[in-house]
Amino acid sequence: MLELELKLVPFVRDCFAQLSAQEQVTYEAILAEEDWQIFDWLQQKEVPEDKPTKELINKIVQYHGCL
């Protein structure tokens, strides 16, 4: 889904190396979710149930990088 790539690719390119080891694992777990679920989280239509995912989604949403 292009909308996801526009948000996730810049974040991973610019921020992944600075994430903690746990955040990196959480990011990889997010990618295992269905595209529609990630999209809803990033659009803040839904909120992840677990705290680490919620916190990382918030970081991604707040990041304003571009391709």
Secondary structure, DSSP 8 states (H G I E B T S, - for coil): -HHHHHHHHHHHHHHGGGS-HHHHHHHHHHHTS-HHHHHHHHTTSS--SSHHHHHHHHHHHH-----
